[in-house]
């Protein structure tokens, strides 16, 4: 069965101390299931150079799904970009409140 989301974009809150573990686990999980990844330019340092990176503003045009890893601010930035291209968006909460983000790193 073909993958519904073949190319997945990841936008991360790079200043968060817990993001490295979450991004590493997310990368391992998605690539292990055959997805190709596009990461925002600021988060590219957490990934191998073989992964395509893009500025946040245009990243969603290269993706079937975008995952925002951070807090509500990261999610809102990703939503602004994803709306222009009608790309679905999923939020992973690394923040405190998580009013907009859907899931925690443990649920990921």
Legacy VTK file of the C-alpha trace (Angstrom):
# vtk DataFile Version 3.0
C-alpha trace
ASCII
DATASET POLYDATA
POINTS 108 float
0.000 0.000 0.000
1.486 3.392 -0.941
2.230 5.909 1.783
-0.443 8.574 2.217
2.213 11.088 3.288
5.342 10.338 1.270
7.275 13.529 2.028
6.953 14.931 5.549
8.182 18.344 6.613
9.489 19.018 10.106
9.616 22.478 11.660
11.311 22.579 15.051
11.806 25.029 17.893
15.596 24.949 17.826
16.086 26.843 21.101
14.335 24.157 23.151
16.783 21.953 25.096
14.628 18.829 24.668
14.215 19.062 20.920
17.266 17.007 19.916
15.875 13.828 21.467
12.430 14.366 19.960
13.759 15.175 16.471
16.118 12.198 16.524
13.314 9.815 17.489
10.929 11.341 14.955
13.513 11.049 12.165
14.255 7.418 13.037
10.567 6.521 13.137
9.574 8.241 9.882
12.569 7.152 7.825
12.160 3.604 9.132
8.718 3.591 7.551
9.924 4.872 4.192
9.027 8.557 4.438
11.330 11.176 2.982
11.896 14.252 5.135
12.179 17.977 4.569
13.298 20.036 7.566
13.323 23.752 8.174
16.705 25.386 7.639
17.205 26.138 11.354
16.596 22.511 12.388
18.770 21.061 9.610
21.742 20.731 11.995
19.899 17.978 13.871
19.662 15.868 10.690
22.080 14.346 8.206
23.043 16.386 5.170
21.179 13.865 2.975
17.850 15.340 4.106
16.448 18.242 2.084
16.080 21.493 4.032
14.038 24.566 3.241
13.060 27.924 4.732
9.895 27.629 6.850
7.918 29.914 4.540
8.132 27.544 1.565
8.730 24.185 3.280
5.046 23.096 3.062
5.008 23.345 -0.730
7.489 20.437 -0.790
5.478 18.238 1.623
2.371 16.111 1.992
2.297 16.764 5.769
4.100 19.151 8.139
4.937 18.304 11.747
5.668 21.266 14.041
7.779 20.314 17.061
7.748 22.969 19.781
5.096 25.055 21.453
2.125 27.011 20.279
4.375 29.698 18.735
6.148 27.132 16.574
2.784 25.687 15.596
1.446 29.130 14.606
4.529 29.840 12.465
4.112 26.496 10.734
0.367 27.104 10.293
0.978 30.424 8.545
3.270 28.701 6.044
1.134 25.558 5.638
-2.059 27.537 4.985
-0.607 29.041 1.812
-0.179 25.552 0.356
-3.121 23.795 2.087
-0.694 21.298 3.652
-1.980 19.330 6.682
-0.253 20.173 9.972
0.364 18.165 13.153
1.736 19.748 16.338
4.033 18.081 18.884
4.077 19.985 22.176
7.407 20.770 23.804
5.993 23.885 25.453
4.188 24.310 28.749
0.555 24.932 27.825
0.147 23.235 24.466
-3.206 24.799 23.708
-2.807 24.328 19.937
-0.336 21.468 19.648
-1.925 18.017 19.488
0.400 15.525 21.098
3.305 15.203 23.524
6.711 13.709 22.619
5.792 10.642 24.682
2.670 10.072 22.544
4.666 10.588 19.360
LINES 1 109
108 0 1 2 3 4 5 6 7 8 9 10 11 12 13 14 15 16 17 18 19 20 21 22 23 24 25 26 27 28 29 30 31 32 33 34 35 36 37 38 39 40 41 42 43 44 45 46 47 48 49 50 51 52 53 54 55 56 57 58 59 60 61 62 63 64 65 66 67 68 69 70 71 72 73 74 75 76 77 78 79 80 81 82 83 84 85 86 87 88 89 90 91 92 93 94 95 96 97 98 99 100 101 102 103 104 105 106 107
